[in-house]
Amino acid sequence: MDMICYAEGSCKMCGCKTTALQMCDKACNNPCYPPMLDKETWKEAKANKSYFDESIHRVWVLDIKNLKFIRVWIG
């Protein structure tokens, strides 16, 4: 989770409460973060260091050090 969002108690992009984001397994409508991945997809994302969300045509790059996804816009 982004440290600013954590400190503020809500997402800096969408305003969702961080407690709701932490336990949610679906993506935000904006989207600020991807949906929760199943075990196999997570393994693939770690191996590829990225994840393509077909539902919104967006690439998420994995920050291995922090084990979080960073959104990459596709035009």
ABEGO torsion letter per residue (X at the ends): XBAAAAAAGBBAAAGBBAAAAAABABBBAOBABBBBBBAAAAAAAAAAGBBBBAAAGBBBBBBAAAGBBBBBBBX
